[in-house]
Amino acid sequence: MRRPFSRALAGALTLVAGAAAAPLAQAPHAAADSVVIGGRPVRAADSPWVVALASRDRFGGTRGGQFCGGVIVGPTKVLTAAHCLGRQVLGGSIESVRDFRVITGRTELRAAEGREIPVSSARVNPAYDVRSNAGDLAVLELAEAVPAGYVLPLAGAGHPGYAAGGEAVVYGWGDTSGFGDYAYALRAARVTVLADDVCRRAYPGDAEGQYRPESMVCAGHRDGGRDACQGDSGGPLGAQGKLIGLVSWGRGCGRPDSPGVYTKIAPLTGFVAAAQAAPRRGDGQDVAWGGQRGSGPAARPVQGYVAGELRGAAGPPAGERRTGGRQPLRAGRTERSHT
């Protein structure tokens, strides 16, 4: 989440408001055994909308190929961060990732539970701004439908989940410490939705990024210690039974002065509803991911860098902690896993 760092690799933010999710205890500052900084273990069965984006071909099989998070918003529709689909994350074009899948219903990445569903097409929000991370959202179309009970509804404008001081929940399989320690099992952490003024002060528009309230929402804890981190990009932030945001960027992980920044869902509900599967050729293959090239802004090529670049989720070189979009694990990199 921290900006200049993309929180891609896998993880998610989610909510639980009405859905049966295990209660979360208050946690201290980032600890090596807490994934999604300051969280606790939860079961995928209790939050079935939380999914992992995966490609074993690009990211290896240790963690099922997981590199980002996502959220189910329709029987065949998943939302994730636009920056998760870029060349610098995937190591090539999205069309070249032949084993791109969404993993549903799996708590433990090394287990065989749940389903691995192929992604048939993807569309990036045409208003996505790679420099500011504004509108950091993409829609994936699944080759197979999931049960209607897996769907998390979208929060529209004026939804009470956006009110400052309210509670939201973030889930993921991402970095547990901010230094490349990834866990195998799903975790979740409660965070507080913060006022826009607080977020503007944290990210006024310098090299670390700029908070834009019309397209972003931020959440954390005044003392730090609860946050999404690298590997959690694209995961859901939920409150009061609705999806209010997607893990996008931030500065570091779990810092008291640097809340996580999420893509605000309310302004993008129209794009999500309108996004359809890409046209298909006679042989059943997509003409182009995101639609036919040259057919207009909705078919804009996928871009996946944040503030000019996206380093691997395992983190920058020692002594250099960038801020920015939550970084994904980059293709070809091996994450440091930790039980």
C-alpha positions in Angstrom: 0.0 0.0 0.0 2.5 2.6 0.5 3.1 4.7 -2.3 5.7 4.7 -3.9 5.3 1.0 -3.4 2.5 -1.1 -5.0 1.1 -3.7 -2.7 1.0 -6.4 -5.2 1.9 -9.9 -4.5 -1.2 -11.0 -3.0 -3.3 -10.0 -0.2 -6.4 -8.4 0.3 -8.4 -6.1 2.2 -11.8 -7.0 3.0 -14.6 -6.4 5.1 -16.9 -8.2 7.1 -20.0 -6.6 8.0 -22.8 -9.0 8.0 -20.7 -11.8 6.7 -19.4 -14.3 9.1 -15.7 -13.5 9.7 -13.7 -14.6 12.6 -13.4 -11.7 15.2 -10.1 -9.9 15.2 -8.3 -9.0 18.3 -6.3 -5.8 18.6 -2.8 -6.4 17.6 0.5 -4.7 18.4 2.9 -3.3 15.9 4.2 -5.3 13.0 5.3 -8.7 14.1 7.0 -11.5 12.1 4.1 -13.8 12.6 1.3 -11.4 11.6 0.5 -11.2 8.0 -1.3 -8.1 6.7 0.5 -6.1 9.4 -1.1 -6.5 12.8 -3.6 -9.2 11.8 -4.7 -12.7 12.9 -5.5 -15.9 11.0 -8.9 -16.2 9.4 -10.6 -18.8 7.2 -11.4 -18.3 3.5 -14.8 -20.0 4.1 -15.7 -17.1 6.3 -14.9 -14.5 3.7 -15.3 -16.3 0.4 -15.1 -13.1 -1.7 -11.3 -12.9 -0.9 -9.2 -14.4 -3.7 -5.6 -14.7 -4.7 -4.3 -14.0 -8.2 -1.8 -16.6 -9.3 0.6 -17.8 -12.0 2.9 -20.7 -11.2 4.7 -20.2 -14.4 5.7 -16.6 -13.4 5.8 -16.8 -9.6 6.6 -20.5 -8.8 4.6 -23.0 -6.9 5.7 -22.4 -3.3 2.7 -20.2 -2.6 0.5 -21.5 -5.4 1.8 -18.8 -7.7 0.1 -16.1 -5.7 1.2 -12.5 -6.5 -1.8 -10.2 -5.8 -5.2 -10.2 -4.1 -8.6 -9.7 -5.5 -12.3 -9.7 -4.6 -15.3 -11.4 -6.2 -18.0 -8.9 -7.1 -20.1 -11.0 -9.5 -20.4 -14.7 -10.3 -17.7 -14.4 -13.0 -16.2 -11.0 -12.1 -13.2 -10.2 -9.9 -11.7 -6.8 -9.1 -8.0 -6.2 -8.5 -5.5 -3.3 -8.7 -4.6 -2.2 -12.2 -0.9 -2.1 -11.3 -1.0 -5.9 -10.6 -1.4 -6.5 -14.4 1.6 -4.6 -15.6 4.6 -5.8 -17.4 7.0 -5.0 -14.6 4.9 -7.2 -12.3 4.2 -10.0 -14.6 7.5 -10.0 -16.5 5.7 -9.6 -19.8 2.4 -8.8 -21.3 -0.7 -10.1 -19.6 -1.6 -12.0 -22.8 1.6 -14.1 -22.3 0.6 -15.4 -18.9 -1.1 -18.6 -20.0 -1.8 -20.0 -16.6 -3.3 -16.8 -15.1 -5.8 -18.0 -12.5 -7.9 -16.8 -9.5 -7.8 -19.0 -6.5 -11.0 -19.1 -4.5 -11.9 -20.8 -1.2 -8.3 -21.5 -0.2 -7.0 -20.4 3.3 -3.6 -22.1 3.1 -1.7 -21.5 -0.2 0.0 -24.8 0.0 -3.3 -26.7 0.3 -5.5 -28.1 -2.4 -8.8 -26.7 -1.1 -11.0 -24.4 -3.1 -10.8 -23.8 -6.9 -8.3 -22.4 -9.4 -10.3 -20.7 -12.1 -8.7 -19.5 -15.3 -9.0 -15.8 -16.1 -10.5 -15.3 -19.6 -10.1 -11.6 -20.0 -9.1 -8.4 -18.1 -10.0 -4.7 -18.4 -8.1 -1.8 -16.8 -10.0 1.3 -15.7 -9.4 3.7 -18.6 -9.0 6.6 -16.1 -6.2 4.8 -14.2 -3.3 7.3 -13.7 -0.1 5.5 -13.2 1.7 8.5 -11.8 -0.7 9.2 -8.9 -2.2 5.7 -8.7 -5.7 7.3 -9.0 -8.3 4.8 -10.3 -6.1 1.8 -9.6 -8.6 -0.9 -10.6 -9.0 -3.7 -13.1 -11.8 -6.1 -13.8 -11.1 -9.8 -14.4 -13.6 -12.1 -16.1 -13.6 -15.7 -14.9 -13.9 -18.7 -17.2 -16.2 -20.4 -14.7 -18.9 -19.0 -12.3 -18.7 -19.1 -8.5 -21.7 -19.3 -6.2 -23.7 -16.1 -5.7 -22.9 -16.3 -2.0 -19.3 -15.5 -2.8 -20.1 -12.1 -4.1 -19.3 -8.9 -2.1 -21.6 -6.0 -3.0 -20.0 -2.7 -4.0 -20.4 0.5 -1.9 -22.0 3.4 -3.7 -21.6 7.1 -3.1 -22.6 8.1 0.4 -22.2 4.6 1.8 -21.7 4.8 5.6 -18.6 2.6 5.3 -16.7 5.6 4.1 -17.4 7.7 7.2 -14.2 8.7 9.1 -13.8 6.7 12.3 -15.6 3.7 11.1 -14.1 0.2 11.1 -13.0 -1.8 8.1 -11.2 -5.1 7.6 -8.3 -6.0 5.3 -7.3 -9.5 4.4 -4.3 -11.0 2.6 -1.4 -13.4 2.2 1.1 -10.6 1.9 4.2 -9.4 3.8 3.9 -9.9 7.5 6.7 -7.5 8.6 7.4 -5.0 5.8 10.7 -6.8 5.0 9.7 -9.6 2.7 8.4 -12.2 5.2 5.4 -13.8 3.6 3.0 -16.2 5.3 1.1 -19.1 3.6 -2.2 -18.7 5.4 -4.9 -16.0 5.0 -4.9 -13.2 7.6 -7.0 -10.2 8.4 -6.7 -7.0 10.4 -9.1 -4.4 11.5 -8.3 -0.8 10.5 -10.0 2.5 11.0 -11.2 4.6 8.0 -9.5 8.0 8.3 -10.7 11.5 7.5 -9.5 12.9 4.2 -7.7 15.7 5.9 -5.6 13.2 7.8 -4.7 11.5 4.6 -3.9 14.7 2.8 -1.4 15.6 5.5 0.2 12.2 5.3 0.5 12.4 1.4 0.5 16.1 0.4 1.9 15.5 -3.1 5.6 15.1 -2.8 7.8 12.2 -4.1 5.9 9.9 -1.9 2.6 10.5 -3.7 -0.5 12.5 -3.4 -3.8 11.6 -1.7 -6.8 12.3 -3.9 -10.1 12.0 -1.9 -12.3 11.9 -5.0 -10.7 8.6 -6.0 -9.0 7.2 -2.9 -9.8 6.3 0.7 -7.2 5.7 3.4 -7.3 3.6 6.5 -5.0 2.5 9.3 -4.5 3.1 13.0 -3.3 6.2 14.8 -0.5 4.2 16.5 0.3 2.3 13.4 0.7 -1.5 13.5 -2.3 -2.4 11.4 -2.1 -2.3 7.6 -1.9 -4.1 4.4 1.6 -4.6 2.9 3.5 -5.9 -0.1 1.7 -8.8 -1.7 -1.7 -7.5 -0.7 -2.3 -5.3 -3.8 -5.8 -5.6 -5.3 -7.3 -7.1 -2.2 -10.6 -5.8 -0.8 -11.2 -3.3 1.9 -14.7 -3.8 3.3 -16.9 -2.1 5.8 -20.5 -2.6 6.8 -21.2 -5.4 4.3 -19.8 -3.7 1.2 -16.6 -3.3 -0.7 -15.3 0.2 -0.2 -11.7 0.0 -1.5 -8.9 -2.1 -3.0 -5.3 -2.2 -1.6 -3.3 0.3 -3.8 -0.4 2.1 -2.2 1.2 3.7 0.8 4.5 4.5 2.6 6.1 1.6 4.3 3.8 -0.8 6.2 2.1 -0.2 9.6 3.6 3.2 10.3 1.6 5.6 12.5 2.1 8.5 10.1 1.5 6.6 6.9 -1.9 5.1 6.5 -2.7 2.7 3.7 -4.3 4.2 0.6 -7.0 2.3 -1.2 -8.8 2.7 -4.5 -12.2 4.2 -3.7 -14.9 1.9 -5.2 -17.9 4.3 -5.3 -16.8 6.4 -8.3 -16.0 3.3 -10.3 -19.2 1.3 -9.9 -20.3 2.3 -13.4 -17.1 1.0 -15.0 -17.3 -2.2 -13.1 -20.9 -2.8 -14.1 -20.2 -2.0 -17.8 -17.0 -4.1 -18.1 -17.7 -7.1 -20.2 -15.6 -10.0 -21.3 -13.2 -9.3 -24.2 -14.2 -10.2 -27.7 -13.2 -13.7 -28.7 -12.0 -15.2 -31.9 -13.5 -18.2 -33.6 -11.0 -20.5 -31.9 -12.2 -19.3 -28.5 -9.1 -17.1 -27.7 -9.4 -13.5 -26.7 -8.8 -11.0 -29.4 -7.0 -8.9 -26.9 -7.1 -8.6 -23.1 -9.3 -5.7 -22.3 -11.0 -5.6 -25.7 -9.8 -5.0 -29.3 -6.8 -2.7 -29.5 -7.6 0.6 -30.9 -11.3 0.4 -30.1 -11.2 3.3 -27.6 -10.2 4.1 -24.1 -11.8 1.0 -22.5 -9.4 -1.1 -24.5 -6.3 0.8 -23.3 -3.3 -1.5 -22.9 -2.7 -2.7 -19.4 -0.1 -0.7 -17.6 1.4 -1.8 -14.3 4.0 0.5 -13.0 3.5 2.9 -10.1 5.0 6.3 -10.0 7.2 5.3 -13.0 8.3 1.9 -11.7 7.4 -1.1 -9.7 10.0 -3.1 -7.9 9.6 -6.7 -6.8 7.5 -7.4 -3.7 10.4 -9.0 -1.9 11.4 -5.4 -1.4 14.1 -2.9 -2.5 17.8 -3.4 -1.7 18.8 -3.3 2.0 18.7 0.2 3.4 16.3 1.5 0.7 12.7 1.3 1.6 10.6 3.0 -1.1 7.2 4.3 -0.6 4.4 3.8 -3.1 2.1 1.3 -4.5 2.0 -2.0 -2.7 4.4 -4.0 -4.7 3.6 -7.4 -6.1 6.1 -10.2 -6.2 7.7 -9.7 -9.6 7.9 -12.6 -12.0 11.1 -14.5 -11.7 11.7 -13.4 -8.1 11.5 -15.8 -5.2 9.8 -14.5 -2.0 11.1 -15.2 1.5 8.3 -17.3 2.9 7.7 -17.8 6.5 5.3 -20.0 8.5 
